[in-house]
Amino acid sequence: MEKILITGATGNVGLSTLKLLQSRNYPDVEFIAAVRDIERARKIEGISDCNFCHFEFDEPSTYEKVLEGVTQIVLIRPNQVSDVSKYIFPFLAKAEKVGVKHIVFVSIVGAERNRIFANHRTENHFKKMSIPSTILRPSVYMQNLSSLHRLDIKDHDRINIPAGAGFVNYIDVRDVAEAIVAILINPGHKNQAYEITGPESFDFYQIAKMFSDDLGREIKYAKPSTIRFVRQKLHDKKQLLYVVTLSLLYSAARNGKMNSRNDVFESLTGHTPRNLVDFIHEYRDCWIKSDPLGTPKKSLKRLRRPRL
């Protein structure tokens, strides 16, 4: 009997992983959602009947119960946790002590090369542990466009991302979840590291055109400087560490280091990942403008997809 613990269970990747595990109903697999607020988590559509356990990285008193009987962990570091030696490593030490057999760590693209990233220190820490691990490094999440950048697109008709003329590869968090589940369920992935990407890379002029064609109004690429981007997101009350990390990823795109695509996702799952133009159409309600009374305005008829 496998017992899988998922940290960050109500975030983008954790939530998608929970929903996927629940929908597939694997025999002899039990999964636990580690959350800060169980009552709040029960209200989330699609996971209301999951097994929840109270857990906080900064509360070691929660470690023992949440790890009881656990054989595998999906470790997703919360954006607000930057001091991994203080909050992540003690949890991993406890997991090692109780006999956890495997950890899947959801890192980020380029973490192995960039010492600034907290995920870099976490990846290196696994080398010192006896627990086998699998490190997953996804490219930038498509869902950033429907969350962090949503209001820029919806209210200001602009993509305000500091990537210059560089290309970036986006991946859907639902595909990240599929890769995680494949690693958990299928043998042969211990002590491996995988970088997974979406099917294509685009510059933000092309991405702005995708939005324009689907939403029926012009969306422009603002091409801000990194400093301007960070200042705006801090003004919008976004978390500093997350904004800085994302700005570093987009700086890498600006410098031509995010224009890569591989077939690792296909080798893990057996099919191709979702594409960006379909994601924009599926999530288009996120960027539909509302009238002053809050009623969504009708968009113009969707135009033909761009051929890029």
Helices and strands as residue ranges (DSSP letters): E 2-6, H 12-24, E 29-35, H 38-41, E 51-54, G 60-62, H 63-66, E 72-76, H 84-87, H 89-98, E 102-106, H 118-126, E 133-138, E 140-141, H 143-146, H 150-156, E 158-159, E 167-171, H 173-185, E 192-196, E 201-203, H 204-215, E 220-221, H 226-235, H 240-254, H 264-269, H 276-282, G 284-287
